[in-house]
Amino acid sequence: MSDLQIRSAAFPDIDAVLAFWREAAEGTSISDDREGVARLLATDPEALLLAERAGVLAGTVIAGFDGWRCSAYRLAVHPDHRRQGVASALLEAAERRFAALGGRRADAMVLVRNETAHHAWGAAGYVPEEHWRRWVKPLTS
């Protein structure tokens, strides 16, 4: 996959990333807006990884590390680039980042209804932990 380039996103990429997520990502997040992505980049400039092929955005993943837990979010691959190793390359890059930061275990937030994602995460060696449940509380209205 020598034609695939993976790099960290920068502020000028924000609008393209948001448009990409609307087309390629399953589900939405409360942080899927310009302010949310800008805050991510300001807090952790290397967390949002972009996979590009010939300058075209093919996939994304957020590889966040808070000093305690390594978490992968927003793994998305454009439909035209699926089943071509893009997700695998992004997850490998995320895992290299986690290891370099001293992370010990990676986890991922995966929608229950997203069966396609279950296969991709499973192929990458991730397994669901059924004894956990995510609890959330929106901080904005």
Biotite code that builds the C-alpha atoms (Angstrom):
import biotite.structure as struc

atoms = struc.array([
    struc.Atom([0.000, 0.000, 0.000], chain_id="A", res_id=1, res_name="MET", atom_name="CA", element="C"),
    struc.Atom([2.843, 2.363, -0.910], chain_id="A", res_id=2, res_name="SER", atom_name="CA", element="C"),
    struc.Atom([0.453, 4.929, -2.384], chain_id="A", res_id=3, res_name="ASP", atom_name="CA", element="C"),
    struc.Atom([-1.271, 5.471, 0.989], chain_id="A", res_id=4, res_name="LEU", atom_name="CA", element="C"),
    struc.Atom([0.104, 8.308, 3.099], chain_id="A", res_id=5, res_name="GLN", atom_name="CA", element="C"),
    struc.Atom([-0.810, 8.718, 6.759], chain_id="A", res_id=6, res_name="ILE", atom_name="CA", element="C"),
    struc.Atom([-0.303, 12.029, 8.514], chain_id="A", res_id=7, res_name="ARG", atom_name="CA", element="C"),
    struc.Atom([-1.639, 14.018, 11.428], chain_id="A", res_id=8, res_name="SER", atom_name="CA", element="C"),
    struc.Atom([-4.408, 16.470, 10.618], chain_id="A", res_id=9, res_name="ALA", atom_name="CA", element="C"),
    struc.Atom([-3.852, 20.223, 10.880], chain_id="A", res_id=10, res_name="ALA", atom_name="CA", element="C"),
    struc.Atom([-6.250, 23.120, 11.325], chain_id="A", res_id=11, res_name="PHE", atom_name="CA", element="C"),
    struc.Atom([-6.667, 23.683, 7.550], chain_id="A", res_id=12, res_name="PRO", atom_name="CA", element="C"),
    struc.Atom([-7.993, 20.081, 7.299], chain_id="A", res_id=13, res_name="ASP", atom_name="CA", element="C"),
    struc.Atom([-10.966, 20.617, 9.618], chain_id="A", res_id=14, res_name="ILE", atom_name="CA", element="C"),
    struc.Atom([-13.646, 21.363, 7.010], chain_id="A", res_id=15, res_name="ASP", atom_name="CA", element="C"),
    struc.Atom([-12.520, 18.482, 4.778], chain_id="A", res_id=16, res_name="ALA", atom_name="CA", element="C"),
    struc.Atom([-12.558, 16.085, 7.742], chain_id="A", res_id=17, res_name="VAL", atom_name="CA", element="C"),
    struc.Atom([-16.069, 17.133, 8.767], chain_id="A", res_id=18, res_name="LEU", atom_name="CA", element="C"),
    struc.Atom([-17.329, 16.718, 5.191], chain_id="A", res_id=19, res_name="ALA", atom_name="CA", element="C"),
    struc.Atom([-15.579, 13.341, 5.002], chain_id="A", res_id=20, res_name="PHE", atom_name="CA", element="C"),
    struc.Atom([-17.228, 12.119, 8.221], chain_id="A", res_id=21, res_name="TRP", atom_name="CA", element="C"),
    struc.Atom([-20.665, 13.117, 6.914], chain_id="A", res_id=22, res_name="ARG", atom_name="CA", element="C"),
    struc.Atom([-20.064, 10.886, 3.899], chain_id="A", res_id=23, res_name="GLU", atom_name="CA", element="C"),
    struc.Atom([-17.952, 8.036, 5.261], chain_id="A", res_id=24, res_name="ALA", atom_name="CA", element="C"),
    struc.Atom([-18.544, 7.697, 9.015], chain_id="A", res_id=25, res_name="ALA", atom_name="CA", element="C"),
    struc.Atom([-21.319, 5.735, 10.668], chain_id="A", res_id=26, res_name="GLU", atom_name="CA", element="C"),
    struc.Atom([-23.208, 7.817, 13.182], chain_id="A", res_id=27, res_name="GLY", atom_name="CA", element="C"),
    struc.Atom([-22.411, 11.259, 14.508], chain_id="A", res_id=28, res_name="THR", atom_name="CA", element="C"),
    struc.Atom([-20.742, 12.654, 17.578], chain_id="A", res_id=29, res_name="SER", atom_name="CA", element="C"),
    struc.Atom([-21.582, 15.685, 19.668], chain_id="A", res_id=30, res_name="ILE", atom_name="CA", element="C"),
    struc.Atom([-18.081, 16.925, 18.757], chain_id="A", res_id=31, res_name="SER", atom_name="CA", element="C"),
    struc.Atom([-18.537, 16.647, 14.979], chain_id="A", res_id=32, res_name="ASP", atom_name="CA", element="C"),
    struc.Atom([-18.228, 20.365, 14.401], chain_id="A", res_id=33, res_name="ASP", atom_name="CA", element="C"),
    struc.Atom([-15.504, 22.872, 13.663], chain_id="A", res_id=34, res_name="ARG", atom_name="CA", element="C"),
    struc.Atom([-15.082, 23.817, 17.322], chain_id="A", res_id=35, res_name="GLU", atom_name="CA", element="C"),
    struc.Atom([-14.837, 20.191, 18.453], chain_id="A", res_id=36, res_name="GLY", atom_name="CA", element="C"),
    struc.Atom([-12.191, 19.205, 15.914], chain_id="A", res_id=37, res_name="VAL", atom_name="CA", element="C"),
    struc.Atom([-10.241, 22.435, 16.510], chain_id="A", res_id=38, res_name="ALA", atom_name="CA", element="C"),
    struc.Atom([-10.226, 21.693, 20.240], chain_id="A", res_id=39, res_name="ARG", atom_name="CA", element="C"),
    struc.Atom([-8.917, 18.184, 19.570], chain_id="A", res_id=40, res_name="LEU", atom_name="CA", element="C"),
    struc.Atom([-6.103, 19.535, 17.380], chain_id="A", res_id=41, res_name="LEU", atom_name="CA", element="C"),
    struc.Atom([-5.218, 22.228, 19.918], chain_id="A", res_id=42, res_name="ALA", atom_name="CA", element="C"),
    struc.Atom([-5.154, 19.716, 22.776], chain_id="A", res_id=43, res_name="THR", atom_name="CA", element="C"),
    struc.Atom([-3.380, 16.872, 20.963], chain_id="A", res_id=44, res_name="ASP", atom_name="CA", element="C"),
    struc.Atom([-2.078, 17.917, 17.527], chain_id="A", res_id=45, res_name="PRO", atom_name="CA", element="C"),
    struc.Atom([-1.064, 14.373, 16.544], chain_id="A", res_id=46, res_name="GLU", atom_name="CA", element="C"),
    struc.Atom([-4.256, 12.556, 17.576], chain_id="A", res_id=47, res_name="ALA", atom_name="CA", element="C"),
    struc.Atom([-6.300, 12.865, 14.378], chain_id="A", res_id=48, res_name="LEU", atom_name="CA", element="C"),
    struc.Atom([-4.703, 10.669, 11.731], chain_id="A", res_id=49, res_name="LEU", atom_name="CA", element="C"),
    struc.Atom([-5.600, 11.018, 8.064], chain_id="A", res_id=50, res_name="LEU", atom_name="CA", element="C"),
    struc.Atom([-5.004, 8.444, 5.346], chain_id="A", res_id=51, res_name="ALA", atom_name="CA", element="C"),
    struc.Atom([-4.663, 9.958, 1.904], chain_id="A", res_id=52, res_name="GLU", atom_name="CA", element="C"),
    struc.Atom([-4.244, 8.430, -1.498], chain_id="A", res_id=53, res_name="ARG", atom_name="CA", element="C"),
    struc.Atom([-3.048, 10.781, -4.252], chain_id="A", res_id=54, res_name="ALA", atom_name="CA", element="C"),
    struc.Atom([-4.012, 13.722, -2.038], chain_id="A", res_id=55, res_name="GLY", atom_name="CA", element="C"),
    struc.Atom([-7.581, 12.444, -1.568], chain_id="A", res_id=56, res_name="VAL", atom_name="CA", element="C"),
    struc.Atom([-8.805, 11.727, 1.949], chain_id="A", res_id=57, res_name="LEU", atom_name="CA", element="C"),
    struc.Atom([-9.452, 7.977, 2.197], chain_id="A", res_id=58, res_name="ALA", atom_name="CA", element="C"),
    struc.Atom([-9.785, 7.450, 5.956], chain_id="A", res_id=59, res_name="GLY", atom_name="CA", element="C"),
    struc.Atom([-9.474, 8.823, 9.474], chain_id="A", res_id=60, res_name="THR", atom_name="CA", element="C"),
    struc.Atom([-8.953, 7.685, 13.021], chain_id="A", res_id=61, res_name="VAL", atom_name="CA", element="C"),
    struc.Atom([-8.561, 9.601, 16.259], chain_id="A", res_id=62, res_name="ILE", atom_name="CA", element="C"),
    struc.Atom([-5.802, 8.016, 18.352], chain_id="A", res_id=63, res_name="ALA", atom_name="CA", element="C"),
    struc.Atom([-6.293, 9.667, 21.721], chain_id="A", res_id=64, res_name="GLY", atom_name="CA", element="C"),
    struc.Atom([-4.141, 9.072, 24.790], chain_id="A", res_id=65, res_name="PHE", atom_name="CA", element="C"),
    struc.Atom([-4.850, 10.782, 28.085], chain_id="A", res_id=66, res_name="ASP", atom_name="CA", element="C"),
    struc.Atom([-1.875, 9.349, 29.963], chain_id="A", res_id=67, res_name="GLY", atom_name="CA", element="C"),
    struc.Atom([-3.965, 6.452, 31.214], chain_id="A", res_id=68, res_name="TRP", atom_name="CA", element="C"),
    struc.Atom([-5.975, 4.999, 28.367], chain_id="A", res_id=69, res_name="ARG", atom_name="CA", element="C"),
    struc.Atom([-5.422, 4.683, 24.631], chain_id="A", res_id=70, res_name="CYS", atom_name="CA", element="C"),
    struc.Atom([-8.684, 5.198, 22.771], chain_id="A", res_id=71, res_name="SER", atom_name="CA", element="C"),
    struc.Atom([-9.472, 5.007, 19.082], chain_id="A", res_id=72, res_name="ALA", atom_name="CA", element="C"),
    struc.Atom([-12.421, 6.985, 17.743], chain_id="A", res_id=73, res_name="TYR", atom_name="CA", element="C"),
    struc.Atom([-13.889, 7.957, 14.378], chain_id="A", res_id=74, res_name="ARG", atom_name="CA", element="C"),
    struc.Atom([-12.283, 5.173, 12.352], chain_id="A", res_id=75, res_name="LEU", atom_name="CA", element="C"),
    struc.Atom([-13.861, 5.865, 8.993], chain_id="A", res_id=76, res_name="ALA", atom_name="CA", element="C"),
    struc.Atom([-12.941, 4.813, 5.485], chain_id="A", res_id=77, res_name="VAL", atom_name="CA", element="C"),
    struc.Atom([-14.531, 6.284, 2.379], chain_id="A", res_id=78, res_name="HIS", atom_name="CA", element="C"),
    struc.Atom([-16.714, 3.703, 0.591], chain_id="A", res_id=79, res_name="PRO", atom_name="CA", element="C"),
    struc.Atom([-14.521, 3.931, -2.536], chain_id="A", res_id=80, res_name="ASP", atom_name="CA", element="C"),
    struc.Atom([-11.456, 2.914, -0.485], chain_id="A", res_id=81, res_name="HIS", atom_name="CA", element="C"),
    struc.Atom([-12.881, 0.140, 1.689], chain_id="A", res_id=82, res_name="ARG", atom_name="CA", element="C"),
    struc.Atom([-11.384, -3.347, 1.703], chain_id="A", res_id=83, res_name="ARG", atom_name="CA", element="C"),
    struc.Atom([-8.061, -1.950, 0.481], chain_id="A", res_id=84, res_name="GLN", atom_name="CA", element="C"),
    struc.Atom([-6.161, -1.912, 3.782], chain_id="A", res_id=85, res_name="GLY", atom_name="CA", element="C"),
    struc.Atom([-6.882, 1.696, 4.730], chain_id="A", res_id=86, res_name="VAL", atom_name="CA", element="C"),
    struc.Atom([-8.435, 0.877, 8.122], chain_id="A", res_id=87, res_name="ALA", atom_name="CA", element="C"),
    struc.Atom([-5.621, -1.560, 8.899], chain_id="A", res_id=88, res_name="SER", atom_name="CA", element="C"),
    struc.Atom([-2.986, 1.044, 8.050], chain_id="A", res_id=89, res_name="ALA", atom_name="CA", element="C"),
    struc.Atom([-4.720, 3.664, 10.185], chain_id="A", res_id=90, res_name="LEU", atom_name="CA", element="C"),
    struc.Atom([-5.024, 1.308, 13.155], chain_id="A", res_id=91, res_name="LEU", atom_name="CA", element="C"),
    struc.Atom([-1.370, 0.283, 12.836], chain_id="A", res_id=92, res_name="GLU", atom_name="CA", element="C"),
    struc.Atom([-0.384, 3.970, 12.871], chain_id="A", res_id=93, res_name="ALA", atom_name="CA", element="C"),
    struc.Atom([-2.625, 4.592, 15.887], chain_id="A", res_id=94, res_name="ALA", atom_name="CA", element="C"),
    struc.Atom([-1.129, 1.625, 17.731], chain_id="A", res_id=95, res_name="GLU", atom_name="CA", element="C"),
    struc.Atom([2.421, 2.807, 16.968], chain_id="A", res_id=96, res_name="ARG", atom_name="CA", element="C"),
    struc.Atom([1.470, 6.199, 18.415], chain_id="A", res_id=97, res_name="ARG", atom_name="CA", element="C"),
    struc.Atom([0.009, 4.571, 21.521], chain_id="A", res_id=98, res_name="PHE", atom_name="CA", element="C"),
    struc.Atom([3.119, 2.437, 22.050], chain_id="A", res_id=99, res_name="ALA", atom_name="CA", element="C"),
    struc.Atom([5.428, 5.444, 21.604], chain_id="A", res_id=100, res_name="ALA", atom_name="CA", element="C"),
    struc.Atom([3.420, 7.298, 24.275], chain_id="A", res_id=101, res_name="LEU", atom_name="CA", element="C"),
    struc.Atom([3.706, 4.385, 26.707], chain_id="A", res_id=102, res_name="GLY", atom_name="CA", element="C"),
    struc.Atom([0.177, 3.065, 26.259], chain_id="A", res_id=103, res_name="GLY", atom_name="CA", element="C"),
    struc.Atom([-0.530, -0.457, 27.437], chain_id="A", res_id=104, res_name="ARG", atom_name="CA", element="C"),
    struc.Atom([-3.871, -1.295, 25.862], chain_id="A", res_id=105, res_name="ARG", atom_name="CA", element="C"),
    struc.Atom([-5.998, 0.255, 23.146], chain_id="A", res_id=106, res_name="ALA", atom_name="CA", element="C"),
    struc.Atom([-9.757, 0.416, 23.220], chain_id="A", res_id=107, res_name="ASP", atom_name="CA", element="C"),
    struc.Atom([-12.300, 1.566, 20.682], chain_id="A", res_id=108, res_name="ALA", atom_name="CA", element="C"),
    struc.Atom([-15.805, 2.948, 20.718], chain_id="A", res_id=109, res_name="MET", atom_name="CA", element="C"),
    struc.Atom([-17.801, 0.979, 18.135], chain_id="A", res_id=110, res_name="VAL", atom_name="CA", element="C"),
    struc.Atom([-21.511, 1.387, 17.478], chain_id="A", res_id=111, res_name="LEU", atom_name="CA", element="C"),
    struc.Atom([-23.462, -1.761, 18.341], chain_id="A", res_id=112, res_name="VAL", atom_name="CA", element="C"),
    struc.Atom([-25.452, -1.559, 15.100], chain_id="A", res_id=113, res_name="ARG", atom_name="CA", element="C"),
    struc.Atom([-22.373, -1.121, 12.867], chain_id="A", res_id=114, res_name="ASN", atom_name="CA", element="C"),
    struc.Atom([-21.759, -4.728, 11.822], chain_id="A", res_id=115, res_name="GLU", atom_name="CA", element="C"),
    struc.Atom([-19.251, -3.701, 9.148], chain_id="A", res_id=116, res_name="THR", atom_name="CA", element="C"),
    struc.Atom([-17.123, -2.027, 11.794], chain_id="A", res_id=117, res_name="ALA", atom_name="CA", element="C"),
    struc.Atom([-17.311, -5.105, 14.026], chain_id="A", res_id=118, res_name="HIS", atom_name="CA", element="C"),
    struc.Atom([-15.622, -7.116, 11.282], chain_id="A", res_id=119, res_name="HIS", atom_name="CA", element="C"),
    struc.Atom([-12.927, -4.494, 10.731], chain_id="A", res_id=120, res_name="ALA", atom_name="CA", element="C"),
    struc.Atom([-12.119, -4.156, 14.433], chain_id="A", res_id=121, res_name="TRP", atom_name="CA", element="C"),
    struc.Atom([-12.139, -7.934, 14.892], chain_id="A", res_id=122, res_name="GLY", atom_name="CA", element="C"),
    struc.Atom([-9.772, -8.403, 11.955], chain_id="A", res_id=123, res_name="ALA", atom_name="CA", element="C"),
    struc.Atom([-7.406, -5.942, 13.635], chain_id="A", res_id=124, res_name="ALA", atom_name="CA", element="C"),
    struc.Atom([-7.372, -8.054, 16.813], chain_id="A", res_id=125, res_name="GLY", atom_name="CA", element="C"),
    struc.Atom([-9.874, -6.109, 18.921], chain_id="A", res_id=126, res_name="TYR", atom_name="CA", element="C"),
    struc.Atom([-12.557, -7.953, 20.881], chain_id="A", res_id=127, res_name="VAL", atom_name="CA", element="C"),
    struc.Atom([-15.676, -6.618, 22.590], chain_id="A", res_id=128, res_name="PRO", atom_name="CA", element="C"),
    struc.Atom([-15.746, -6.549, 26.361], chain_id="A", res_id=129, res_name="GLU", atom_name="CA", element="C"),
    struc.Atom([-19.373, -7.231, 27.096], chain_id="A", res_id=130, res_name="GLU", atom_name="CA", element="C"),
    struc.Atom([-19.011, -6.574, 30.814], chain_id="A", res_id=131, res_name="HIS", atom_name="CA", element="C"),
    struc.Atom([-18.473, -2.822, 30.174], chain_id="A", res_id=132, res_name="TRP", atom_name="CA", element="C"),
    struc.Atom([-21.137, -0.287, 29.332], chain_id="A", res_id=133, res_name="ARG", atom_name="CA", element="C"),
    struc.Atom([-20.482, 3.282, 28.279], chain_id="A", res_id=134, res_name="ARG", atom_name="CA", element="C"),
    struc.Atom([-22.131, 5.913, 30.461], chain_id="A", res_id=135, res_name="TRP", atom_name="CA", element="C"),
    struc.Atom([-22.449, 9.418, 29.058], chain_id="A", res_id=136, res_name="VAL", atom_name="CA", element="C"),
    struc.Atom([-23.655, 12.827, 30.147], chain_id="A", res_id=137, res_name="LYS", atom_name="CA", element="C"),
    struc.Atom([-23.747, 15.690, 27.633], chain_id="A", res_id=138, res_name="PRO", atom_name="CA", element="C"),
    struc.Atom([-22.108, 18.802, 29.082], chain_id="A", res_id=139, res_name="LEU", atom_name="CA", element="C"),
    struc.Atom([-23.738, 21.162, 26.597], chain_id="A", res_id=140, res_name="THR", atom_name="CA", element="C"),
    struc.Atom([-27.339, 21.579, 25.605], chain_id="A", res_id=141, res_name="SER", atom_name="CA", element="C"),
])
